[in-house]
Amino acid sequence: MFTRIKDLREDKDLTQSEMAKILYCTQQAYSHYERGTRDLPTSVLIALADFHETTTDYILGRTNKK
């Protein structure tokens, strides 16, 4: 899951700081989400899926279909 979050961000050429601003969190918190050292809150998961125009199942690794 965590590599997908990073890959989606990098596909849009965004930094962690830019992504954090979009999600209304700190860069440090977002970094923890990407590294898997902090659980991804449901609200952030949904916001990521909406922003990247994908499904929560794709982000969670439950499917390979974006």
Secondary structure, 3 states (H helix, E strand, C coil): CHHHHHHHHHHCCCCHHHHHHHHCCCHHHHHHHHHCCCCCCHHHHHHHHHHCCCCHHHHHCCCCCC
